[in-house]
């Protein structure tokens, strides 16, 4: 089992959780292919929406990858790759600042640069802290 952090604006996260899917990297397949059934995915949203959203910097969803299938959806001119994810209904948003430097993810200088890749692996310890914060509500 591995733990992943996907960087996606909150509007897109809300759509994905409503559909029970994961979509990363503007619909590319490569990031999704790194995930395996039983892995956990945490979404981090730097902004509320893609273009004109306000800064958010929060973990906005958490879920378990359901199976090994990756499929391509057809939304007219847009054909994103997707995976099924089980999102707990009781998870709540958790601001990154609430962790006060306790995460390995944010411990280095310029930690946000790593997130530009769109998908990074989390340490088990970071995942545990994030999961506890998001599932406490």
C-alpha positions as CSV (number, residue, x, y, z in Angstrom):
1,X,0.0,0.0,0.0
2,X,1.3,3.4,-1.0
3,X,0.0,6.9,-0.2
4,X,-0.2,9.7,-2.8
5,X,-0.8,13.4,-2.9
6,X,-2.5,14.8,-6.0
7,X,-2.5,18.5,-6.6
8,X,-5.8,19.7,-8.0
9,X,-8.0,22.8,-7.5
10,X,-10.9,22.3,-5.1
11,X,-13.6,22.8,-7.8
12,X,-12.1,19.8,-9.7
13,X,-11.7,17.8,-6.5
14,X,-15.4,18.3,-5.7
15,X,-16.4,17.1,-9.1
16,X,-14.2,14.0,-8.8
17,X,-15.4,13.0,-5.4
18,X,-19.0,13.5,-6.6
19,X,-18.3,11.1,-9.5
20,X,-16.3,8.6,-7.3
21,X,-13.2,9.0,-9.6
22,X,-9.7,10.3,-9.6
23,X,-8.4,12.4,-12.4
24,X,-4.9,13.9,-12.3
25,X,-2.6,16.0,-14.5
26,X,-5.4,17.6,-16.6
27,X,-6.6,14.1,-17.6
28,X,-3.3,12.4,-18.4
29,X,-2.9,8.7,-17.8
30,X,0.7,8.6,-16.4
31,X,0.0,9.7,-12.9
32,X,-3.0,7.4,-12.5
33,X,-0.9,4.5,-13.6
34,X,1.4,4.9,-10.6
35,X,-1.6,4.3,-8.3
36,X,-2.5,0.7,-7.3
37,X,-5.7,-0.8,-5.9
38,X,-5.7,-0.3,-2.2
39,X,-3.5,2.8,-2.3
40,X,-4.7,6.0,-0.8
41,X,-5.0,9.3,-2.5
42,X,-5.1,12.7,-0.8
43,X,-6.0,15.8,-2.8
44,X,-4.2,19.0,-2.0
45,X,-5.8,22.1,-3.5
46,X,-3.6,25.2,-3.7
47,X,-6.6,27.2,-5.0
48,X,-10.4,27.1,-5.0
49,X,-10.6,27.0,-8.8
50,X,-8.1,26.6,-11.7
51,X,-7.9,30.0,-13.2
52,X,-9.2,32.7,-11.0
53,X,-9.6,30.9,-7.7
54,X,-8.5,32.3,-4.4
55,X,-5.6,30.7,-2.5
56,X,-6.7,27.8,-0.4
57,X,-3.7,25.6,0.5
58,X,-5.7,22.7,2.0
59,X,-6.1,19.0,1.8
60,X,-9.6,18.7,0.3
61,X,-10.4,15.0,-0.2
62,X,-9.1,11.6,0.7
63,X,-9.9,8.2,-0.7
64,X,-8.9,4.6,-1.4
65,X,-8.2,3.5,-5.0
66,X,-10.9,0.9,-5.7
67,X,-9.3,-1.3,-8.4
68,X,-6.6,-1.6,-11.1
69,X,-8.8,-0.3,-14.0
70,X,-7.9,2.9,-15.7
71,X,-10.3,4.1,-18.4
72,X,-10.7,7.0,-20.7
73,X,-13.9,9.1,-20.4
74,X,-15.4,11.0,-23.3
75,X,-16.6,14.5,-22.5
76,X,-16.9,15.7,-26.1
77,X,-13.5,17.2,-27.1
78,X,-11.9,16.2,-23.8
79,X,-11.0,12.6,-23.1
80,X,-9.5,12.3,-19.6
81,X,-8.2,9.1,-18.0
82,X,-9.8,8.1,-14.7
83,X,-9.8,5.6,-11.9
84,X,-12.5,4.7,-9.4
85,X,-11.9,5.8,-5.8
86,X,-13.9,5.3,-2.6
87,X,-14.2,8.6,-0.8
88,X,-15.4,8.6,2.8
89,X,-18.4,10.8,3.1
90,X,-17.4,12.2,6.5
91,X,-14.0,13.5,5.5
92,X,-13.4,17.2,6.0
93,X,-11.0,19.8,4.5
94,X,-7.8,20.4,6.5
95,X,-5.6,23.5,5.9
96,X,-1.9,22.7,5.5
97,X,-1.1,25.5,8.1
98,X,-2.9,23.4,10.8
99,X,0.0,20.9,10.7
100,X,2.5,23.6,11.8
101,X,5.5,22.1,10.2
102,X,4.8,18.5,11.4
103,X,4.7,17.0,7.9
104,X,7.7,15.7,6.0
105,X,6.1,17.1,2.9
106,X,6.4,20.7,4.1
107,X,9.6,20.4,6.2
108,X,12.0,21.6,3.5
109,X,12.5,25.1,2.1
110,X,10.4,25.8,-1.0
111,X,8.3,22.6,-0.4
112,X,5.7,23.8,-2.9
113,X,8.1,23.3,-5.8
114,X,7.7,19.5,-5.4
115,X,4.0,19.8,-5.8
116,X,4.4,21.2,-9.4
117,X,4.7,17.6,-10.6
118,X,1.0,17.1,-9.7
119,X,1.5,13.8,-7.9
120,X,3.9,13.0,-5.1
121,X,4.2,10.1,-2.8
122,X,3.5,10.7,0.8
123,X,5.3,9.1,3.7
124,X,3.2,6.8,5.9
125,X,3.6,9.2,8.8
126,X,2.4,12.2,6.7
127,X,-0.6,10.2,5.5
128,X,-1.5,9.2,9.0
129,X,-1.4,12.8,10.2
130,X,-3.4,14.0,7.3
131,X,-6.0,11.2,7.5
132,X,-6.4,11.8,11.3
133,X,-7.1,15.5,10.6
134,X,-9.5,14.9,7.8
135,X,-11.4,12.1,9.5
136,X,-11.7,13.8,12.9
137,X,-14.9,15.7,12.0
